Amino acid sequence: MDATVKRKARSPKGARGPALQPVEPAHESDGAHLELRIWLRLLSCATRIEKALNARLRKEFNTTLARFDLLAQLARKPAGATMSEVSELLMVSNGAITALVQKLEADGFIHREVDSEDRRTFRLSLSQEGAKEFGRMARRHEEWVIALIGELSPVAQSDLLQHLTLLKRRLDKHA
């Protein structure tokens, strides 16, 4: 006996067009762990988007997504941020930030200065050249993300955002 239960999909009142049919599991055992399939699909999509963005940043700006992310965090902090604050925002270790900071500092995109309140701590900030270059990168990054996700219909984008927002709120309760 087939363990898959087929349900008749109903359109919400006032909806136009055919109702979306639920995705049937490929194997009986797949249906038992829909949550795992969702997790793997989210991870797969995020990985593909990151790879595409990283390749485009490397090709057009000779930089990486990690460096772009660090610049983005500093762009949001006009007063600068400590290395620890940046590593916390990017969810990586201080050691991982050090190499990124050295490269961006050598390129003239950021300034690293001793913190006036704690001489053991470095404060990072965007240089004028870094802010200008980040602005160029951010505009292209936005165009790329729009192109990648824009293939979904506006309704699908809205639904996806709503569902991911709900998932994030629930996950925040477990943090």
ChimeraX attribute file (.defattr): number of C-alpha atoms within 10 A of each C-alpha:
attribute: neighborCount
match mode: 1-to-1
recipient: residues
	/A:1	3
	/A:2	6
	/A:3	11
	/A:4	15
	/A:5	8
	/A:6	10
	/A:7	8
	/A:8	9
	/A:9	11
	/A:10	11
	/A:11	12
	/A:12	8
	/A:13	6
	/A:14	6
	/A:15	9
	/A:16	8
	/A:17	7
	/A:18	9
	/A:19	12
	/A:20	9
	/A:21	11
	/A:22	10
	/A:23	8
	/A:24	12
	/A:25	15
	/A:26	9
	/A:27	11
	/A:28	11
	/A:29	11
	/A:30	14
	/A:31	17
	/A:32	13
	/A:33	10
	/A:34	12
	/A:35	11
	/A:36	12
	/A:37	14
	/A:38	11
	/A:39	10
	/A:40	12
	/A:41	12
	/A:42	13
	/A:43	12
	/A:44	12
	/A:45	11
	/A:46	12
	/A:47	12
	/A:48	13
	/A:49	16
	/A:50	14
	/A:51	13
	/A:52	16
	/A:53	19
	/A:54	19
	/A:55	16
	/A:56	18
	/A:57	20
	/A:58	13
	/A:59	11
	/A:60	10
	/A:61	15
	/A:62	10
	/A:63	17
	/A:64	16
	/A:65	18
	/A:66	14
	/A:67	18
	/A:68	20
	/A:69	16
	/A:70	20
	/A:71	28
	/A:72	17
	/A:73	19
	/A:74	23
	/A:75	18
	/A:76	12
	/A:77	14
	/A:78	11
	/A:79	11
	/A:80	22
	/A:81	20
	/A:82	18
	/A:83	20
	/A:84	17
	/A:85	15
	/A:86	23
	/A:87	19
	/A:88	12
	/A:89	12
	/A:90	14
	/A:91	10
	/A:92	12
	/A:93	13
	/A:94	14
	/A:95	11
	/A:96	12
	/A:97	18
	/A:98	13
	/A:99	12
	/A:100	17
	/A:101	20
	/A:102	14
	/A:103	14
	/A:104	22
	/A:105	18
	/A:106	11
	/A:107	11
	/A:108	14
	/A:109	20
	/A:110	24
	/A:111	19
	/A:112	20
	/A:113	14
	/A:114	13
	/A:115	15
	/A:116	10
	/A:117	7
	/A:118	9
	/A:119	10
	/A:120	8
	/A:121	15
	/A:122	17
	/A:123	20
	/A:124	25
	/A:125	24
	/A:126	28
	/A:127	18
	/A:128	13
	/A:129	13
	/A:130	21
	/A:131	18
	/A:132	13
	/A:133	14
	/A:134	23
	/A:135	15
	/A:136	12
	/A:137	19
	/A:138	16
	/A:139	10
	/A:140	17
	/A:141	19
	/A:142	11
	/A:143	12
	/A:144	17
	/A:145	14
	/A:146	11
	/A:147	11
	/A:148	14
	/A:149	12
	/A:150	13
	/A:151	10
	/A:152	12
	/A:153	10
	/A:154	11
	/A:155	9
	/A:156	12
	/A:157	14
	/A:158	12
	/A:159	12
	/A:160	13
	/A:161	12
	/A:162	12
	/A:163	12
	/A:164	13
	/A:165	12
	/A:166	12
	/A:167	11
	/A:168	11
	/A:169	11
	/A:170	11
	/A:171	10
	/A:172	9
	/A:173	7
	/A:174	6
	/A:175	5
